[in-house]
């Protein structure tokens, strides 16, 4: 994968907090930012794919041939 360098301007206290956070997780600020950006830009793709999976499940039809409207209240709450 080709990489490119960029410059960011961030508040000094945020950078300080990020350094501590990264050190506690044995990683770098660069890795944190890369992962955050990747998560952010791929979120919509994952949401879309999940929606497509849900629609595919719905297209398969109901799992029961019983019409829920045909069940009486008494049958619904019948205790055995």
PDB file of N, CA, C and O in Angstrom:
ATOM      1  N   UNK A   1       0.845  -1.174   0.000  1.00  0.00           N
ATOM      2  CA  UNK A   1       0.000   0.000   0.000  1.00  0.00           C
ATOM      3  C   UNK A   1       0.889   1.234   0.000  1.00  0.00           C
ATOM      4  O   UNK A   1       1.796   1.364   0.822  1.00  0.00           O
ATOM      5  N   UNK A   2       0.620   2.119  -0.914  1.00  0.00           N
ATOM      6  CA  UNK A   2       1.363   3.373  -0.967  1.00  0.00           C
ATOM      7  C   UNK A   2       0.903   4.273   0.173  1.00  0.00           C
ATOM      8  O   UNK A   2      -0.292   4.375   0.453  1.00  0.00           O
ATOM      9  N   UNK A   3       1.846   4.913   0.816  1.00  0.00           N
ATOM     10  CA  UNK A   3       1.498   5.844   1.885  1.00  0.00           C
ATOM     11  C   UNK A   3       1.992   7.231   1.529  1.00  0.00           C
ATOM     12  O   UNK A   3       2.927   7.397   0.747  1.00  0.00           O
ATOM     13  N   UNK A   4       1.354   8.205   2.111  1.00  0.00           N
ATOM     14  CA  UNK A   4       1.746   9.604   1.936  1.00  0.00           C
ATOM     15  C   UNK A   4       1.750  10.266   3.299  1.00  0.00           C
ATOM     16  O   UNK A   4       0.994   9.884   4.192  1.00  0.00           O
ATOM     17  N   UNK A   5       2.590  11.239   3.446  1.00  0.00           N
ATOM     18  CA  UNK A   5       2.652  11.996   4.693  1.00  0.00           C
ATOM     19  C   UNK A   5       1.699  13.178   4.609  1.00  0.00           C
ATOM     20  O   UNK A   5       1.538  13.798   3.558  1.00  0.00           O
ATOM     21  N   UNK A   6       1.073  13.474   5.742  1.00  0.00           N
ATOM     22  CA  UNK A   6       0.232  14.662   5.839  1.00  0.00           C
ATOM     23  C   UNK A   6       0.598  15.392   7.125  1.00  0.00           C
ATOM     24  O   UNK A   6       1.212  14.819   8.025  1.00  0.00           O
ATOM     25  N   UNK A   7       0.224  16.629   7.197  1.00  0.00           N
ATOM     26  CA  UNK A   7       0.439  17.411   8.420  1.00  0.00           C
ATOM     27  C   UNK A   7      -0.909  17.729   9.038  1.00  0.00           C
ATOM     28  O   UNK A   7      -1.871  18.041   8.336  1.00  0.00           O
ATOM     29  N   UNK A   8      -0.968  17.646  10.340  1.00  0.00           N
ATOM     30  CA  UNK A   8      -2.193  17.976  11.064  1.00  0.00           C
ATOM     31  C   UNK A   8      -1.880  19.062  12.077  1.00  0.00           C
ATOM     32  O   UNK A   8      -0.782  19.117  12.630  1.00  0.00           O
ATOM     33  N   UNK A   9      -2.836  19.905  12.307  1.00  0.00           N
ATOM     34  CA  UNK A   9      -2.727  20.896  13.370  1.00  0.00           C
ATOM     35  C   UNK A   9      -3.748  20.532  14.433  1.00  0.00           C
ATOM     36  O   UNK A   9      -4.954  20.578  14.191  1.00  0.00           O
ATOM     37  N   UNK A  10      -3.259  20.171  15.604  1.00  0.00           N
ATOM     38  CA  UNK A  10      -4.119  19.765  16.700  1.00  0.00           C
ATOM     39  C   UNK A  10      -3.733  20.528  17.953  1.00  0.00           C
ATOM     40  O   UNK A  10      -2.586  20.954  18.092  1.00  0.00           O
ATOM     41  N   UNK A  11      -4.676  20.707  18.868  1.00  0.00           N
ATOM     42  CA  UNK A  11      -4.346  21.384  20.127  1.00  0.00           C
ATOM     43  C   UNK A  11      -3.266  20.603  20.895  1.00  0.00           C
ATOM     44  O   UNK A  11      -3.262  19.372  20.911  1.00  0.00           O
ATOM     45  N   UNK A  12      -2.366  21.344  21.520  1.00  0.00           N
ATOM     46  CA  UNK A  12      -1.239  20.728  22.234  1.00  0.00           C
ATOM     47  C   UNK A  12      -1.720  19.756  23.307  1.00  0.00           C
ATOM     48  O   UNK A  12      -1.136  18.684  23.467  1.00  0.00           O
ATOM     49  N   UNK A  13      -2.765  20.106  24.041  1.00  0.00           N
ATOM     50  CA  UNK A  13      -3.237  19.205  25.094  1.00  0.00           C
ATOM     51  C   UNK A  13      -3.815  17.916  24.522  1.00  0.00           C
ATOM     52  O   UNK A  13      -3.712  16.865  25.153  1.00  0.00           O
ATOM     53  N   UNK A  14      -4.422  17.979  23.337  1.00  0.00           N
ATOM     54  CA  UNK A  14      -4.933  16.777  22.689  1.00  0.00           C
ATOM     55  C   UNK A  14      -3.781  15.875  22.268  1.00  0.00           C
ATOM     56  O   UNK A  14      -3.859  14.657  22.429  1.00  0.00           O
ATOM     57  N   UNK A  15      -2.729  16.449  21.738  1.00  0.00           N
ATOM     58  CA  UNK A  15      -1.556  15.672  21.345  1.00  0.00           C
ATOM     59  C   UNK A  15      -0.938  14.997  22.571  1.00  0.00           C
ATOM     60  O   UNK A  15      -0.541  13.834  22.513  1.00  0.00           O
ATOM     61  N   UNK A  16      -0.862  15.728  23.665  1.00  0.00           N
ATOM     62  CA  UNK A  16      -0.297  15.175  24.898  1.00  0.00           C
ATOM     63  C   UNK A  16      -1.140  13.985  25.371  1.00  0.00           C
ATOM     64  O   UNK A  16      -0.598  12.940  25.732  1.00  0.00           O
ATOM     65  N   UNK A  17      -2.450  14.149  25.366  1.00  0.00           N
ATOM     66  CA  UNK A  17      -3.347  13.062  25.767  1.00  0.00           C
ATOM     67  C   UNK A  17      -3.229  11.869  24.817  1.00  0.00           C
ATOM     68  O   UNK A  17      -3.253  10.716  25.247  1.00  0.00           O
ATOM     69  N   UNK A  18      -3.105  12.159  23.537  1.00  0.00           N
ATOM     70  CA  UNK A  18      -2.988  11.095  22.539  1.00  0.00           C
ATOM     71  C   UNK A  18      -1.690  10.313  22.719  1.00  0.00           C
ATOM     72  O   UNK A  18      -1.673   9.094  22.545  1.00  0.00           O
ATOM     73  N   UNK A  19      -0.622  10.990  23.060  1.00  0.00           N
ATOM     74  CA  UNK A  19       0.655  10.305  23.293  1.00  0.00           C
ATOM     75  C   UNK A  19       0.542   9.346  24.475  1.00  0.00           C
ATOM     76  O   UNK A  19       1.021   8.214  24.413  1.00  0.00           O
ATOM     77  N   UNK A  20      -0.089   9.802  25.541  1.00  0.00           N
ATOM     78  CA  UNK A  20      -0.275   8.936  26.717  1.00  0.00           C
ATOM     79  C   UNK A  20      -1.164   7.748  26.349  1.00  0.00           C
ATOM     80  O   UNK A  20      -0.846   6.601  26.665  1.00  0.00           O
ATOM     81  N   UNK A  21      -2.268   8.032  25.687  1.00  0.00           N
ATOM     82  CA  UNK A  21      -3.208   6.988  25.277  1.00  0.00           C
ATOM     83  C   UNK A  21      -2.508   5.943  24.408  1.00  0.00           C
ATOM     84  O   UNK A  21      -2.666   4.741  24.619  1.00  0.00           O
ATOM     85  N   UNK A  22      -1.740   6.410  23.439  1.00  0.00           N
ATOM     86  CA  UNK A  22      -1.031   5.501  22.535  1.00  0.00           C
ATOM     87  C   UNK A  22       0.013   4.686  23.299  1.00  0.00           C
ATOM     88  O   UNK A  22       0.132   3.479  23.089  1.00  0.00           O
ATOM     89  N   UNK A  23       0.757   5.332  24.173  1.00  0.00           N
ATOM     90  CA  UNK A  23       1.794   4.631  24.935  1.00  0.00           C
ATOM     91  C   UNK A  23       1.182   3.546  25.813  1.00  0.00           C
ATOM     92  O   UNK A  23       1.743   2.458  25.936  1.00  0.00           O
ATOM     93  N   UNK A  24       0.042   3.833  26.422  1.00  0.00           N
ATOM     94  CA  UNK A  24      -0.632   2.848  27.264  1.00  0.00           C
ATOM     95  C   UNK A  24      -1.072   1.627  26.465  1.00  0.00           C
ATOM     96  O   UNK A  24      -1.249   0.544  27.022  1.00  0.00           O
ATOM     97  N   UNK A  25      -1.246   1.803  25.175  1.00  0.00           N
ATOM     98  CA  UNK A  25      -1.697   0.711  24.309  1.00  0.00           C
ATOM     99  C   UNK A  25      -0.580   0.190  23.409  1.00  0.00           C
ATOM    100  O   UNK A  25      -0.821  -0.571  22.471  1.00  0.00           O
ATOM    101  N   UNK A  26       0.638   0.611  23.710  1.00  0.00           N
ATOM    102  CA  UNK A  26       1.821   0.168  22.967  1.00  0.00           C
ATOM    103  C   UNK A  26       1.656   0.373  21.460  1.00  0.00           C
ATOM    104  O   UNK A  26       1.912  -0.526  20.659  1.00  0.00           O
ATOM    105  N   UNK A  27       1.220   1.579  21.102  1.00  0.00           N
ATOM    106  CA  UNK A  27       1.042   1.914  19.691  1.00  0.00           C
ATOM    107  C   UNK A  27       1.493   3.355  19.480  1.00  0.00           C
ATOM    108  O   UNK A  27       2.115   3.951  20.359  1.00  0.00           O
ATOM    109  N   UNK A  28       1.182   3.903  18.331  1.00  0.00           N
ATOM    110  CA  UNK A  28       1.588   5.271  18.009  1.00  0.00           C
ATOM    111  C   UNK A  28       0.364   6.117  17.690  1.00  0.00           C
ATOM    112  O   UNK A  28      -0.710   5.596  17.388  1.00  0.00           O
ATOM    113  N   UNK A  29       0.543   7.421  17.762  1.00  0.00           N
ATOM    114  CA  UNK A  29      -0.532   8.336  17.362  1.00  0.00           C
ATOM    115  C   UNK A  29      -0.865   8.106  15.893  1.00  0.00           C
ATOM    116  O   UNK A  29      -2.034   8.146  15.509  1.00  0.00           O
ATOM    117  N   UNK A  30       0.132   7.871  15.086  1.00  0.00           N
ATOM    118  CA  UNK A  30      -0.076   7.619  13.665  1.00  0.00           C
ATOM    119  C   UNK A  30      -1.021   6.434  13.460  1.00  0.00           C
ATOM    120  O   UNK A  30      -1.952   6.506  12.657  1.00  0.00           O
ATOM    121  N   UNK A  31      -0.776   5.353  14.187  1.00  0.00           N
ATOM    122  CA  UNK A  31      -1.627   4.167  14.068  1.00  0.00           C
ATOM    123  C   UNK A  31      -3.034   4.460  14.556  1.00  0.00           C
ATOM    124  O   UNK A  31      -4.008   4.029  13.938  1.00  0.00           O
ATOM    125  N   UNK A  32      -3.151   5.187  15.659  1.00  0.00           N
ATOM    126  CA  UNK A  32      -4.471   5.549  16.169  1.00  0.00           C
ATOM    127  C   UNK A  32      -5.267   6.335  15.133  1.00  0.00           C
ATOM    128  O   UNK A  32      -6.437   6.042  14.886  1.00  0.00           O
ATOM    129  N   UNK A  33      -4.633   7.324  14.537  1.00  0.00           N
ATOM    130  CA  UNK A  33      -5.320   8.165  13.544  1.00  0.00           C
ATOM    131  C   UNK A  33      -5.674   7.343  12.310  1.00  0.00           C
ATOM    132  O   UNK A  33      -6.771   7.480  11.770  1.00  0.00           O
ATOM    133  N   UNK A  34      -4.754   6.491  11.859  1.00  0.00           N
ATOM    134  CA  UNK A  34      -5.023   5.656  10.681  1.00  0.00           C
ATOM    135  C   UNK A  34      -6.231   4.750  10.933  1.00  0.00           C
ATOM    136  O   UNK A  34      -7.114   4.634  10.083  1.00  0.00           O
ATOM    137  N   UNK A  35      -6.263   4.107  12.115  1.00  0.00           N
ATOM    138  CA  UNK A  35      -7.374   3.218  12.435  1.00  0.00           C
ATOM    139  C   UNK A  35      -8.688   3.982  12.572  1.00  0.00           C
ATOM    140  O   UNK A  35      -9.731   3.509  12.119  1.00  0.00           O
ATOM    141  N   UNK A  36      -8.644   5.148  13.188  1.00  0.00           N
ATOM    142  CA  UNK A  36      -9.846   5.961  13.337  1.00  0.00           C
ATOM    143  C   UNK A  36     -10.381   6.406  11.976  1.00  0.00           C
ATOM    144  O   UNK A  36     -11.585   6.341  11.730  1.00  0.00           O
ATOM    145  N   UNK A  37      -9.495   6.853  11.100  1.00  0.00           N
ATOM    146  CA  UNK A  37      -9.929   7.268   9.763  1.00  0.00           C
ATOM    147  C   UNK A  37     -10.490   6.091   8.974  1.00  0.00           C
ATOM    148  O   UNK A  37     -11.500   6.218   8.281  1.00  0.00           O
ATOM    149  N   UNK A  38      -9.829   4.954   9.087  1.00  0.00           N
ATOM    150  CA  UNK A  38     -10.303   3.760   8.377  1.00  0.00           C
ATOM    151  C   UNK A  38     -11.696   3.375   8.874  1.00  0.00           C
ATOM    152  O   UNK A  38     -12.585   3.085   8.074  1.00  0.00           O
ATOM    153  N   UNK A  39     -11.882   3.373  10.191  1.00  0.00           N
ATOM    154  CA  UNK A  39     -13.183   3.065  10.790  1.00  0.00           C
ATOM    155  C   UNK A  39     -14.251   4.044  10.300  1.00  0.00           C
ATOM    156  O   UNK A  39     -15.367   3.644   9.968  1.00  0.00           O
ATOM    157  N   UNK A  40     -13.903   5.305  10.259  1.00  0.00           N
ATOM    158  CA  UNK A  40     -14.857   6.340   9.873  1.00  0.00           C
ATOM    159  C   UNK A  40     -15.267   6.210   8.407  1.00  0.00           C
ATOM    160  O   UNK A  40     -16.455   6.272   8.092  1.00  0.00           O
ATOM    161  N   UNK A  41     -14.308   6.032   7.519  1.00  0.00           N
ATOM    162  CA  UNK A  41     -14.635   6.004   6.087  1.00  0.00           C
ATOM    163  C   UNK A  41     -15.253   4.685   5.644  1.00  0.00           C
ATOM    164  O   UNK A  41     -15.898   4.637   4.597  1.00  0.00           O
ATOM    165  N   UNK A  42     -15.075   3.614   6.413  1.00  0.00           N
ATOM    166  CA  UNK A  42     -15.675   2.332   6.021  1.00  0.00           C
ATOM    167  C   UNK A  42     -16.996   2.070   6.733  1.00  0.00           C
ATOM    168  O   UNK A  42     -17.679   1.096   6.416  1.00  0.00           O
ATOM    169  N   UNK A  43     -17.365   2.907   7.679  1.00  0.00           N
ATOM    170  CA  UNK A  43     -18.599   2.714   8.451  1.00  0.00           C
ATOM    171  C   UNK A  43     -19.815   2.628   7.538  1.00  0.00           C
ATOM    172  O   UNK A  43     -20.639   1.728   7.700  1.00  0.00           O
ATOM    173  N   UNK A  44     -19.943   3.532   6.598  1.00  0.00           N
ATOM    174  CA  UNK A  44     -21.107   3.523   5.702  1.00  0.00           C
ATOM    175  C   UNK A  44     -21.170   2.245   4.882  1.00  0.00           C
ATOM    176  O   UNK A  44     -22.253   1.709   4.650  1.00  0.00           O
ATOM    177  N   UNK A  45     -20.015   1.751   4.439  1.00  0.00           N
ATOM    178  CA  UNK A  45     -19.991   0.498   3.681  1.00  0.00           C
ATOM    179  C   UNK A  45     -20.499  -0.658   4.541  1.00  0.00           C
ATOM    180  O   UNK A  45     -21.262  -1.499   4.066  1.00  0.00           O
ATOM    181  N   UNK A  46     -20.075  -0.698   5.816  1.00  0.00           N
ATOM    182  CA  UNK A  46     -20.511  -1.770   6.707  1.00  0.00           C
ATOM    183  C   UNK A  46     -22.006  -1.654   7.001  1.00  0.00           C
ATOM    184  O   UNK A  46     -22.707  -2.664   7.066  1.00  0.00           O
ATOM    185  N   UNK A  47     -22.490  -0.433   7.178  1.00  0.00           N
ATOM    186  CA  UNK A  47     -23.920  -0.224   7.436  1.00  0.00           C
ATOM    187  C   UNK A  47     -24.728  -0.675   6.218  1.00  0.00           C
ATOM    188  O   UNK A  47     -25.752  -1.344   6.359  1.00  0.00           O
ATOM    189  N   UNK A  48     -24.269  -0.311   5.043  1.00  0.00           N
ATOM    190  CA  UNK A  48     -24.964  -0.691   3.813  1.00  0.00           C
ATOM    191  C   UNK A  48     -24.989  -2.215   3.657  1.00  0.00           C
ATOM    192  O   UNK A  48     -26.021  -2.787   3.307  1.00  0.00           O
ATOM    193  N   UNK A  49     -23.854  -2.870   3.917  1.00  0.00           N
ATOM    194  CA  UNK A  49     -23.780  -4.326   3.798  1.00  0.00           C
ATOM    195  C   UNK A  49     -24.702  -4.999   4.809  1.00  0.00           C
ATOM    196  O   UNK A  49     -25.351  -5.993   4.483  1.00  0.00           O
ATOM    197  N   UNK A  50     -24.769  -4.476   6.023  1.00  0.00           N
ATOM    198  CA  UNK A  50     -25.664  -5.040   7.042  1.00  0.00           C
ATOM    199  C   UNK A  50     -27.114  -4.884   6.608  1.00  0.00           C
ATOM    200  O   UNK A  50     -27.915  -5.802   6.784  1.00  0.00           O
ATOM    201  N   UNK A  51     -27.456  -3.743   6.050  1.00  0.00           N
ATOM    202  CA  UNK A  51     -28.812  -3.523   5.550  1.00  0.00           C
ATOM    203  C   UNK A  51     -29.160  -4.489   4.432  1.00  0.00           C
ATOM    204  O   UNK A  51     -30.278  -5.002   4.371  1.00  0.00           O
ATOM    205  N   UNK A  52     -28.209  -4.737   3.553  1.00  0.00           N
ATOM    206  CA  UNK A  52     -28.437  -5.680   2.453  1.00  0.00           C
ATOM    207  C   UNK A  52     -28.637  -7.099   2.987  1.00  0.00           C
ATOM    208  O   UNK A  52     -29.480  -7.839   2.479  1.00  0.00           O
ATOM    209  N   UNK A  53     -27.873  -7.480   4.003  1.00  0.00           N
ATOM    210  CA  UNK A  53     -28.052  -8.802   4.611  1.00  0.00           C
ATOM    211  C   UNK A  53     -29.428  -8.917   5.260  1.00  0.00           C
ATOM    212  O   UNK A  53     -30.087  -9.952   5.156  1.00  0.00           O
ATOM    213  N   UNK A  54     -29.853  -7.854   5.926  1.00  0.00           N
ATOM    214  CA  UNK A  54     -31.170  -7.842   6.563  1.00  0.00           C
ATOM    215  C   UNK A  54     -32.276  -7.956   5.519  1.00  0.00           C
ATOM    216  O   UNK A  54     -33.233  -8.706   5.710  1.00  0.00           O
ATOM    217  N   UNK A  55     -32.152  -7.223   4.426  1.00  0.00           N
ATOM    218  CA  UNK A  55     -33.152  -7.305   3.361  1.00  0.00           C
ATOM    219  C   UNK A  55     -33.166  -8.684   2.721  1.00  0.00           C
ATOM    220  O   UNK A  55     -34.230  -9.183   2.352  1.00  0.00           O
ATOM    221  N   UNK A  56     -32.005  -9.304   2.585  1.00  0.00           N
ATOM    222  CA  UNK A  56     -31.935 -10.655   2.029  1.00  0.00           C
ATOM    223  C   UNK A  56     -32.662 -11.641   2.933  1.00  0.00           C
ATOM    224  O   UNK A  56     -33.361 -12.532   2.451  1.00  0.00           O
ATOM    225  N   UNK A  57     -32.499 -11.482   4.245  1.00  0.00           N
ATOM    226  CA  UNK A  57     -33.235 -12.337   5.183  1.00  0.00           C
ATOM    227  C   UNK A  57     -34.742 -12.116   5.043  1.00  0.00           C
ATOM    228  O   UNK A  57     -35.519 -13.071   5.056  1.00  0.00           O
ATOM    229  N   UNK A  58     -35.141 -10.867   4.912  1.00  0.00           N
ATOM    230  CA  UNK A  58     -36.561 -10.541   4.787  1.00  0.00           C
ATOM    231  C   UNK A  58     -37.136 -11.105   3.487  1.00  0.00           C
ATOM    232  O   UNK A  58     -38.297 -11.512   3.448  1.00  0.00           O
ATOM    233  N   UNK A  59     -36.325 -11.130   2.422  1.00  0.00           N
ATOM    234  CA  UNK A  59     -36.784 -11.648   1.136  1.00  0.00           C
ATOM    235  C   UNK A  59     -37.067 -13.144   1.181  1.00  0.00           C
ATOM    236  O   UNK A  59     -37.836 -13.657   0.368  1.00  0.00           O
ATOM    237  N   UNK A  60     -36.450 -13.844   2.128  1.00  0.00           N
ATOM    238  CA  UNK A  60     -36.666 -15.289   2.229  1.00  0.00           C
ATOM    239  C   UNK A  60     -38.053 -15.614   2.758  1.00  0.00           C
ATOM    240  O   UNK A  60     -38.505 -16.757   2.686  1.00  0.00           O
ATOM    241  N   UNK A  61     -38.716 -14.611   3.283  1.00  0.00           N
ATOM    242  CA  UNK A  61     -40.082 -14.812   3.741  1.00  0.00           C
ATOM    243  C   UNK A  61     -40.157 -15.172   5.211  1.00  0.00           C
ATOM    244  O   UNK A  61     -39.144 -15.341   5.890  1.00  0.00           O
ATOM    245  N   UNK A  62     -41.399 -15.283   5.684  1.00  0.00           N
ATOM    246  CA  UNK A  62     -41.592 -15.585   7.101  1.00  0.00           C
ATOM    247  C   UNK A  62     -41.133 -16.998   7.427  1.00  0.00           C
ATOM    248  O   UNK A  62     -41.058 -17.856   6.548  1.00  0.00           O
ATOM    249  N   UNK A  63     -40.835 -17.223   8.662  1.00  0.00           N
ATOM    250  CA  UNK A  63     -40.384 -18.537   9.109  1.00  0.00           C
ATOM    251  C   UNK A  63     -41.561 -19.407   9.516  1.00  0.00           C
ATOM    252  O   UNK A  63     -41.376 -20.575   9.859  1.00  0.00           O
ATOM    253  N   UNK A  64     -42.756 -18.862   9.485  1.00  0.00           N
ATOM    254  CA  UNK A  64     -43.955 -19.595   9.852  1.00  0.00           C
ATOM    255  C   UNK A  64     -45.044 -19.244   8.850  1.00  0.00           C
ATOM    256  O   UNK A  64     -45.118 -18.123   8.347  1.00  0.00           O
ATOM    257  N   UNK A  65     -45.881 -20.225   8.575  1.00  0.00           N
ATOM    258  CA  UNK A  65     -46.978 -19.966   7.645  1.00  0.00           C
ATOM    259  C   UNK A  65     -48.223 -19.468   8.373  1.00  0.00           C
ATOM    260  O   UNK A  65     -49.240 -19.183   7.740  1.00  0.00           O
ATOM    261  N   UNK A  66     -48.148 -19.362   9.688  1.00  0.00           N
ATOM    262  CA  UNK A  66     -49.281 -18.896  10.481  1.00  0.00           C
ATOM    263  C   UNK A  66     -49.351 -17.379  10.419  1.00  0.00           C
ATOM    264  O   UNK A  66     -48.364 -16.684  10.659  1.00  0.00           O
ATOM    265  N   UNK A  67     -50.537 -16.882  10.094  1.00  0.00           N
ATOM    266  CA  UNK A  67     -50.756 -15.435  10.079  1.00  0.00           C
ATOM    267  C   UNK A  67     -50.888 -14.965  11.526  1.00  0.00           C
ATOM    268  O   UNK A  67     -51.796 -15.406  12.231  1.00  0.00           O
ATOM    269  N   UNK A  68     -49.997 -14.075  11.985  1.00  0.00           N
ATOM    270  CA  UNK A  68     -50.068 -13.617  13.377  1.00  0.00           C
ATOM    271  C   UNK A  68     -51.426 -13.027  13.743  1.00  0.00           C
ATOM    272  O   UNK A  68     -51.835 -13.083  14.903  1.00  0.00           O
ATOM    273  N   UNK A  69     -52.120 -12.467  12.770  1.00  0.00           N
ATOM    274  CA  UNK A  69     -53.438 -11.894  13.034  1.00  0.00           C
ATOM    275  C   UNK A  69     -54.503 -12.945  13.305  1.00  0.00           C
ATOM    276  O   UNK A  69     -55.566 -12.625  13.836  1.00  0.00           O
ATOM    277  N   UNK A  70     -54.230 -14.193  12.948  1.00  0.00           N
ATOM    278  CA  UNK A  70     -55.219 -15.257  13.155  1.00  0.00           C
ATOM    279  C   UNK A  70     -55.145 -15.849  14.561  1.00  0.00           C
ATOM    280  O   UNK A  70     -55.981 -16.679  14.918  1.00  0.00           O
ATOM    281  N   UNK A  71     -54.172 -15.442  15.357  1.00  0.00           N
ATOM    282  CA  UNK A  71     -54.023 -15.974  16.711  1.00  0.00           C
ATOM    283  C   UNK A  71     -54.841 -15.107  17.661  1.00  0.00           C
ATOM    284  O   UNK A  71     -54.702 -13.884  17.693  1.00  0.00           O
ATOM    285  N   UNK A  72     -55.684 -15.763  18.420  1.00  0.00           N
ATOM    286  CA  UNK A  72     -56.525 -15.011  19.358  1.00  0.00           C
ATOM    287  C   UNK A  72     -55.713 -14.608  20.580  1.00  0.00           C
ATOM    288  O   UNK A  72     -54.662 -15.180  20.871  1.00  0.00           O
ATOM    289  N   UNK A  73     -56.218 -13.629  21.272  1.00  0.00           N
ATOM    290  CA  UNK A  73     -55.556 -13.160  22.494  1.00  0.00           C
ATOM    291  C   UNK A  73     -55.445 -14.306  23.502  1.00  0.00           C
ATOM    292  O   UNK A  73     -54.422 -14.470  24.166  1.00  0.00           O
ATOM    293  N   UNK A  74     -56.507 -15.088  23.601  1.00  0.00           N
ATOM    294  CA  UNK A  74     -56.518 -16.205  24.540  1.00  0.00           C
ATOM    295  C   UNK A  74     -55.430 -17.228  24.184  1.00  0.00           C
ATOM    296  O   UNK A  74     -54.733 -17.738  25.060  1.00  0.00           O
ATOM    297  N   UNK A  75     -55.301 -17.512  22.897  1.00  0.00           N
ATOM    298  CA  UNK A  75     -54.265 -18.468  22.462  1.00  0.00           C
ATOM    299  C   UNK A  75     -52.865 -17.914  22.718  1.00  0.00           C
ATOM    300  O   UNK A  75     -51.949 -18.644  23.094  1.00  0.00           O
ATOM    301  N   UNK A  76     -52.726 -16.629  22.508  1.00  0.00           N
ATOM    302  CA  UNK A  76     -51.424 -15.997  22.676  1.00  0.00           C
ATOM    303  C   UNK A  76     -50.953 -16.072  24.120  1.00  0.00           C
ATOM    304  O   UNK A  76     -49.773 -16.294  24.388  1.00  0.00           O
ATOM    305  N   UNK A  77     -51.895 -15.881  25.054  1.00  0.00           N
ATOM    306  CA  UNK A  77     -51.520 -15.857  26.467  1.00  0.00           C
ATOM    307  C   UNK A  77     -51.867 -17.149  27.198  1.00  0.00           C
ATOM    308  O   UNK A  77     -51.864 -17.205  28.428  1.00  0.00           O
ATOM    309  N   UNK A  78     -52.167 -18.190  26.415  1.00  0.00           N
ATOM    310  CA  UNK A  78     -52.497 -19.474  27.021  1.00  0.00           C
ATOM    311  C   UNK A  78     -51.308 -20.013  27.805  1.00  0.00           C
ATOM    312  O   UNK A  78     -50.177 -20.010  27.319  1.00  0.00           O
ATOM    313  N   UNK A  79     -51.571 -20.468  29.005  1.00  0.00           N
ATOM    314  CA  UNK A  79     -50.498 -21.007  29.839  1.00  0.00           C
ATOM    315  C   UNK A  79     -50.678 -22.497  29.961  1.00  0.00           C
ATOM    316  O   UNK A  79     -51.791 -23.006  30.097  1.00  0.00           O
ATOM    317  N   UNK A  80     -49.572 -23.173  29.910  1.00  0.00           N
ATOM    318  CA  UNK A  80     -49.628 -24.648  29.980  1.00  0.00           C
ATOM    319  C   UNK A  80     -48.921 -25.137  31.192  1.00  0.00           C
ATOM    320  O   UNK A  80     -48.859 -26.344  31.426  1.00  0.00           O
TER     321      UNK A  80
END
